């Protein structure tokens, strides 16, 4: 599987997690959609979202990095770095 295919799978998995956790239509979950401003996530939703991502990808996201994850793009970029560095 190429790196591009892996990245596409990461995007789809994260998109599904975000849509489920925030109970929003998947089509609203774009790369640039802000979890709080565009998708209505509160601070608890964001914490639960980070926990779900950690569980799905078997990674640890430090608090200082978790605070920076505000969009699907941020989440995908962080996961790509974490997955590719292993």
PyMOL commands that place a pseudoatom at each C-alpha (Angstrom):
pseudoatom trace, name=CA, resn=UNK, resi=1, chain=A, elem=C, hetatm=0, pos=[0.000, 0.000, 0.000]
pseudoatom trace, name=CA, resn=UNK, resi=2, chain=A, elem=C, hetatm=0, pos=[1.438, 3.384, -0.984]
pseudoatom trace, name=CA, resn=UNK, resi=3, chain=A, elem=C, hetatm=0, pos=[1.791, 6.299, 1.426]
pseudoatom trace, name=CA, resn=UNK, resi=4, chain=A, elem=C, hetatm=0, pos=[-0.926, 8.144, -0.488]
pseudoatom trace, name=CA, resn=UNK, resi=5, chain=A, elem=C, hetatm=0, pos=[-3.351, 5.221, -0.049]
pseudoatom trace, name=CA, resn=UNK, resi=6, chain=A, elem=C, hetatm=0, pos=[-2.539, 5.075, 3.675]
pseudoatom trace, name=CA, resn=UNK, resi=7, chain=A, elem=C, hetatm=0, pos=[-3.143, 8.825, 3.987]
pseudoatom trace, name=CA, resn=UNK, resi=8, chain=A, elem=C, hetatm=0, pos=[-6.482, 8.468, 2.195]
pseudoatom trace, name=CA, resn=UNK, resi=9, chain=A, elem=C, hetatm=0, pos=[-7.484, 5.691, 4.603]
pseudoatom trace, name=CA, resn=UNK, resi=10, chain=A, elem=C, hetatm=0, pos=[-6.464, 7.896, 7.549]
pseudoatom trace, name=CA, resn=UNK, resi=11, chain=A, elem=C, hetatm=0, pos=[-8.635, 10.715, 6.178]
pseudoatom trace, name=CA, resn=UNK, resi=12, chain=A, elem=C, hetatm=0, pos=[-11.656, 8.428, 5.790]
pseudoatom trace, name=CA, resn=UNK, resi=13, chain=A, elem=C, hetatm=0, pos=[-11.244, 6.889, 9.251]
pseudoatom trace, name=CA, resn=UNK, resi=14, chain=A, elem=C, hetatm=0, pos=[-10.880, 10.283, 10.929]
pseudoatom trace, name=CA, resn=UNK, resi=15, chain=A, elem=C, hetatm=0, pos=[-13.808, 11.687, 8.958]
pseudoatom trace, name=CA, resn=UNK, resi=16, chain=A, elem=C, hetatm=0, pos=[-15.976, 8.785, 10.145]
pseudoatom trace, name=CA, resn=UNK, resi=17, chain=A, elem=C, hetatm=0, pos=[-14.862, 9.266, 13.754]
pseudoatom trace, name=CA, resn=UNK, resi=18, chain=A, elem=C, hetatm=0, pos=[-15.603, 13.000, 13.647]
pseudoatom trace, name=CA, resn=UNK, resi=19, chain=A, elem=C, hetatm=0, pos=[-19.031, 12.479, 12.071]
pseudoatom trace, name=CA, resn=UNK, resi=20, chain=A, elem=C, hetatm=0, pos=[-19.951, 9.829, 14.659]
pseudoatom trace, name=CA, resn=UNK, resi=21, chain=A, elem=C, hetatm=0, pos=[-18.564, 11.643, 17.699]
pseudoatom trace, name=CA, resn=UNK, resi=22, chain=A, elem=C, hetatm=0, pos=[-20.167, 14.962, 16.782]
pseudoatom trace, name=CA, resn=UNK, resi=23, chain=A, elem=C, hetatm=0, pos=[-23.345, 13.434, 15.313]
pseudoatom trace, name=CA, resn=UNK, resi=24, chain=A, elem=C, hetatm=0, pos=[-23.035, 15.416, 12.088]
pseudoatom trace, name=CA, resn=UNK, resi=25, chain=A, elem=C, hetatm=0, pos=[-23.469, 14.475, 8.443]
pseudoatom trace, name=CA, resn=UNK, resi=26, chain=A, elem=C, hetatm=0, pos=[-20.218, 13.181, 6.979]
pseudoatom trace, name=CA, resn=UNK, resi=27, chain=A, elem=C, hetatm=0, pos=[-20.483, 15.652, 4.099]
pseudoatom trace, name=CA, resn=UNK, resi=28, chain=A, elem=C, hetatm=0, pos=[-20.095, 18.511, 6.597]
pseudoatom trace, name=CA, resn=UNK, resi=29, chain=A, elem=C, hetatm=0, pos=[-16.778, 17.078, 7.778]
pseudoatom trace, name=CA, resn=UNK, resi=30, chain=A, elem=C, hetatm=0, pos=[-14.345, 18.647, 5.326]
pseudoatom trace, name=CA, resn=UNK, resi=31, chain=A, elem=C, hetatm=0, pos=[-10.591, 19.060, 5.726]
pseudoatom trace, name=CA, resn=UNK, resi=32, chain=A, elem=C, hetatm=0, pos=[-11.007, 22.695, 6.776]
pseudoatom trace, name=CA, resn=UNK, resi=33, chain=A, elem=C, hetatm=0, pos=[-14.179, 22.393, 8.888]
pseudoatom trace, name=CA, resn=UNK, resi=34, chain=A, elem=C, hetatm=0, pos=[-13.431, 23.626, 12.398]
pseudoatom trace, name=CA, resn=UNK, resi=35, chain=A, elem=C, hetatm=0, pos=[-14.707, 21.185, 15.016]
pseudoatom trace, name=CA, resn=UNK, resi=36, chain=A, elem=C, hetatm=0, pos=[-16.019, 23.932, 17.316]
pseudoatom trace, name=CA, resn=UNK, resi=37, chain=A, elem=C, hetatm=0, pos=[-17.005, 26.739, 14.947]
pseudoatom trace, name=CA, resn=UNK, resi=38, chain=A, elem=C, hetatm=0, pos=[-18.347, 24.725, 12.014]
pseudoatom trace, name=CA, resn=UNK, resi=39, chain=A, elem=C, hetatm=0, pos=[-19.409, 21.415, 13.565]
pseudoatom trace, name=CA, resn=UNK, resi=40, chain=A, elem=C, hetatm=0, pos=[-20.617, 22.578, 16.989]
pseudoatom trace, name=CA, resn=UNK, resi=41, chain=A, elem=C, hetatm=0, pos=[-18.141, 20.675, 19.174]
pseudoatom trace, name=CA, resn=UNK, resi=42, chain=A, elem=C, hetatm=0, pos=[-17.704, 21.820, 22.759]
pseudoatom trace, name=CA, resn=UNK, resi=43, chain=A, elem=C, hetatm=0, pos=[-14.590, 21.163, 24.869]
pseudoatom trace, name=CA, resn=UNK, resi=44, chain=A, elem=C, hetatm=0, pos=[-15.868, 17.766, 26.057]
pseudoatom trace, name=CA, resn=UNK, resi=45, chain=A, elem=C, hetatm=0, pos=[-16.642, 16.744, 22.462]
pseudoatom trace, name=CA, resn=UNK, resi=46, chain=A, elem=C, hetatm=0, pos=[-13.104, 17.672, 21.485]
pseudoatom trace, name=CA, resn=UNK, resi=47, chain=A, elem=C, hetatm=0, pos=[-11.589, 15.601, 24.307]
pseudoatom trace, name=CA, resn=UNK, resi=48, chain=A, elem=C, hetatm=0, pos=[-13.753, 12.615, 23.345]
pseudoatom trace, name=CA, resn=UNK, resi=49, chain=A, elem=C, hetatm=0, pos=[-12.787, 13.088, 19.703]
pseudoatom trace, name=CA, resn=UNK, resi=50, chain=A, elem=C, hetatm=0, pos=[-9.072, 13.025, 20.547]
pseudoatom trace, name=CA, resn=UNK, resi=51, chain=A, elem=C, hetatm=0, pos=[-9.580, 9.917, 22.702]
pseudoatom trace, name=CA, resn=UNK, resi=52, chain=A, elem=C, hetatm=0, pos=[-11.425, 8.154, 19.864]
pseudoatom trace, name=CA, resn=UNK, resi=53, chain=A, elem=C, hetatm=0, pos=[-8.619, 9.027, 17.437]
pseudoatom trace, name=CA, resn=UNK, resi=54, chain=A, elem=C, hetatm=0, pos=[-5.991, 7.772, 19.892]
pseudoatom trace, name=CA, resn=UNK, resi=55, chain=A, elem=C, hetatm=0, pos=[-7.868, 4.500, 20.278]
pseudoatom trace, name=CA, resn=UNK, resi=56, chain=A, elem=C, hetatm=0, pos=[-8.491, 3.987, 16.556]
pseudoatom trace, name=CA, resn=UNK, resi=57, chain=A, elem=C, hetatm=0, pos=[-4.882, 4.601, 15.536]
pseudoatom trace, name=CA, resn=UNK, resi=58, chain=A, elem=C, hetatm=0, pos=[-3.201, 3.271, 18.697]
pseudoatom trace, name=CA, resn=UNK, resi=59, chain=A, elem=C, hetatm=0, pos=[-1.311, 6.509, 19.263]
pseudoatom trace, name=CA, resn=UNK, resi=60, chain=A, elem=C, hetatm=0, pos=[-0.920, 8.953, 22.141]
pseudoatom trace, name=CA, resn=UNK, resi=61, chain=A, elem=C, hetatm=0, pos=[-1.681, 12.607, 21.505]
pseudoatom trace, name=CA, resn=UNK, resi=62, chain=A, elem=C, hetatm=0, pos=[-0.033, 14.865, 24.113]
pseudoatom trace, name=CA, resn=UNK, resi=63, chain=A, elem=C, hetatm=0, pos=[-2.316, 17.551, 25.583]
pseudoatom trace, name=CA, resn=UNK, resi=64, chain=A, elem=C, hetatm=0, pos=[-0.314, 20.372, 23.987]
pseudoatom trace, name=CA, resn=UNK, resi=65, chain=A, elem=C, hetatm=0, pos=[-0.815, 18.771, 20.560]
pseudoatom trace, name=CA, resn=UNK, resi=66, chain=A, elem=C, hetatm=0, pos=[-4.460, 17.901, 21.218]
pseudoatom trace, name=CA, resn=UNK, resi=67, chain=A, elem=C, hetatm=0, pos=[-5.182, 21.592, 21.842]
pseudoatom trace, name=CA, resn=UNK, resi=68, chain=A, elem=C, hetatm=0, pos=[-3.918, 22.389, 18.334]
pseudoatom trace, name=CA, resn=UNK, resi=69, chain=A, elem=C, hetatm=0, pos=[-6.183, 19.857, 16.605]
pseudoatom trace, name=CA, resn=UNK, resi=70, chain=A, elem=C, hetatm=0, pos=[-9.127, 21.995, 15.535]
pseudoatom trace, name=CA, resn=UNK, resi=71, chain=A, elem=C, hetatm=0, pos=[-9.877, 20.672, 12.047]
pseudoatom trace, name=CA, resn=UNK, resi=72, chain=A, elem=C, hetatm=0, pos=[-9.889, 17.358, 10.216]
pseudoatom trace, name=CA, resn=UNK, resi=73, chain=A, elem=C, hetatm=0, pos=[-6.769, 18.507, 8.381]
pseudoatom trace, name=CA, resn=UNK, resi=74, chain=A, elem=C, hetatm=0, pos=[-4.935, 19.104, 11.696]
pseudoatom trace, name=CA, resn=UNK, resi=75, chain=A, elem=C, hetatm=0, pos=[-5.952, 15.649, 12.926]
pseudoatom trace, name=CA, resn=UNK, resi=76, chain=A, elem=C, hetatm=0, pos=[-4.922, 13.892, 9.711]
pseudoatom trace, name=CA, resn=UNK, resi=77, chain=A, elem=C, hetatm=0, pos=[-1.540, 15.658, 9.622]
pseudoatom trace, name=CA, resn=UNK, resi=78, chain=A, elem=C, hetatm=0, pos=[-0.815, 14.705, 13.247]
pseudoatom trace, name=CA, resn=UNK, resi=79, chain=A, elem=C, hetatm=0, pos=[-1.815, 11.073, 12.685]
pseudoatom trace, name=CA, resn=UNK, resi=80, chain=A, elem=C, hetatm=0, pos=[0.228, 10.847, 9.472]
pseudoatom trace, name=CA, resn=UNK, resi=81, chain=A, elem=C, hetatm=0, pos=[3.309, 12.045, 11.373]
pseudoatom trace, name=CA, resn=UNK, resi=82, chain=A, elem=C, hetatm=0, pos=[2.683, 9.639, 14.247]
pseudoatom trace, name=CA, resn=UNK, resi=83, chain=A, elem=C, hetatm=0, pos=[1.983, 6.654, 11.987]
pseudoatom trace, name=CA, resn=UNK, resi=84, chain=A, elem=C, hetatm=0, pos=[4.831, 7.296, 9.547]
pseudoatom trace, name=CA, resn=UNK, resi=85, chain=A, elem=C, hetatm=0, pos=[7.371, 7.784, 12.357]
pseudoatom trace, name=CA, resn=UNK, resi=86, chain=A, elem=C, hetatm=0, pos=[6.649, 4.269, 13.691]
for i in range(1, 86): cmd.bond("trace and resi %d" % i, "trace and resi %d" % (i + 1))
show_as sticks, trace
zoom trace
